[in-house]
Amino acid sequence: MATQRRSWLARIGVVAIVAVGALTGVTSPAFAAANGKISAVDLNPDEVSAGQEAELKFKLKNEGDAAATFTVVVDTSSDITGSCIQGCNQSAPNLAPGAEWTPQQIKIRGKAAPGVSVRIKVTWPGGGSTEESKQLTVGAASQSVGKIQGLVRDIADNKPIKGAIVTLVDGAGKSHQTTADNNGIYTFDGPGKKIAPGVIAITAVKSPFSMVGGVARTLTLAAGQDALPFDLSMENLTVASPTPTPIAETTPTAATGATGTPEPVGETAPADDGGMDSMTLVMIIVGGLLVALGIGAIVLLLVRRGGDDDEEEEEAPTRGRPGPRGPAGAPQSGAGYRPTSPAGYGQPGYGARPADPTMVGNPQYGVPQQRGPQQPGYGAPTQQWNPQNPPQGGGYGG
């Protein structure tokens, strides 16, 4: 009897163990879940002045055996001393088991001392959650200038000088340095470099150039004040060049946030083309004199020609034409009578010179002496010329 009872108990125990094992094997998948873990938490910088910002970074890994969507919330222990201003609520969707996720950029702004605790809280379905925190120290607001930027250029041709080393000494005597880019532009971030306000001195160096006059450019800036633009002029002392065209360098003003506007480059006024030069005046005078001389020459020629015409008219009666005859064939008084010429031309009552060949048979004019036998006129007997007894009458057949 006792043996039989022990046998039944053994059978029931085996069945119970098998049943429990079966139940455990069937129901175990229902208990699989995700599990998030935060690591590599970093706050850079971990100490800021009031109003400055810090960046928060971390990584999230699913160490569970099921995929899940994780929700991330970043906040601070006090909104008075600090707060999250960017990337404060994010999610890692369907993060597989063993996968790692990096959040987008998260920024924390410090507001007041002594600081604030930054908390990272991660939750996932099924009620799971985890947290991590990082302390951000916030100090008193530092005094620094704003942004300082300008162009480094060659004063000879105003071309930019790239690669120039620019050095700034702030109001506290601290030195800061940067390099001009390929466009010759240099930049100083006042808050980032903590450039103290006050008198700022800036110089540039780039072989073979040096600052014009060998001195630094200076300006005075207040806290938070910018200097845009603040150009630097350099010169090459190894090259003899003509006098450059001056360009006014900008000077920042407080009213415009230390921004200046370059003055326009002066331009030479064009020469007045309205007047006449000396050469033009001389040419006009010479031309006027030539015209006057030409007119005078024309007038003189006209006068001389008129005089010649008058002389010809006065001399016309004496050219082979005797004056009027008297009753005996002798010329009247004042009629231009001339004595007989030794050559035998003409007799008393004839002109001194032979008559014009065209004056034929005119009884009023003398007939020139003919040589050799004379031809008789029409209707008259032939006569021989006798110089001692000239014939009467002045023509043929008379």
C-alpha positions, 0 to 999 in steps of 0.5 A: 500500500505504501509502495503504491502510494509513493508510485502515484506521488512520483507520477503526479510530480513528473506531470506537474513538472512537465506542466510547469515547464510547458507553461513556462515555455509557452508564456515566456515570449509574452514577457520579452521587453525593451530596456533603454540605457543612457551613456556618454553624457557630456555638457560642453562647456559645463561652465557658462556665464549668464546668457551663454549656452552649452551643448548636451550630448549622450547616447541611448542603447536598447539593451532589451530583447524587443524593439521599441520607441523610446521617448527622450525629454531634457529639462532642468531642475530650475527654469530660473537658473537655466533651461533647455532651448533646443532639442528638448523633446525627441524620440528614437522610433522602433529601436531594435535590440542592441541598437544605439541612437544619438539625439539631435543637437540639444542646447542648454542656456544658463540664466543665473548663478550658481547653476542648474542640474540638467536631467535626461529622462528616457521612457519606453512602452511597458512602463520602462524608464531611465534617467541621467543628469549633468550639472551646468555651472552658471557664473555671473555675466562676463563683459565682452565685446560683440563681433569684430570683422573686416578686410585686410587689403593692399593700400596700393591697389585695394586688393585683399591680402589672404593669409594675413595674421591678425592680432587683437589686444583687448581692453584687458590687455589680453591678446587674441589671434586669427588668420584672414581667409582667401578673401582677405576677411578676418573675424573675431567672435567677442563672446566666444573669445571673451574679448574684454571691452575698452580700447581695442588695438588690431594689427596684421602681418604678412610678408612683404606687407606691413601696417601702413605707418607701422602702427596698429588700428585702434577703436573703443568698444563697449560690452556687446558692441560690434565693429562691422566692418573694421578694415586694415590697410597694409603696404609693401615697402619693397616695391616703389609704387605711385601714390595710391588713391586714398580710401577712408577706413571705416570707424564703428559708431555706438549708434549703429552697433559699431558699424561703419560705412566706407566713404566714397573714393574721391574722384577728380573733377573732369576738365572744363571743355567749354573754353578755348586753349591758346593754340585755338585762339592763335589759329583763329587770329591767323585765319582772320588776317589771311581773310583780310589780306585776301580781301585787300588784294582783291580790292587792289586788283579791281582798283588797278584794273579800273585805272588801266581802263581809264588810261586806254580810253584817254590814249585811244584818239592818238593811236593812228587817228589825227584830230579834226582837220583845218580848212587847208588840210592842216590840223586844228590847234590842239588836235594832236597834229605832229610834224612830218616824221623823218622816215617819210610817213605822213605829210602835213595834215596826217597823223604821226603814226601810220593809220590802222590797217583796217582804216581803208579809204576814209578821207578823214584819216591819213593814208600810210606811205606805200612802197613801190608802184601803187595800184590805181583805185577803181575808175581812176588813172594810174598814178605814180607816188610823188612825195613832193606832190602828194595827191589830194584826197584820202582814198582810191579814185579821188 
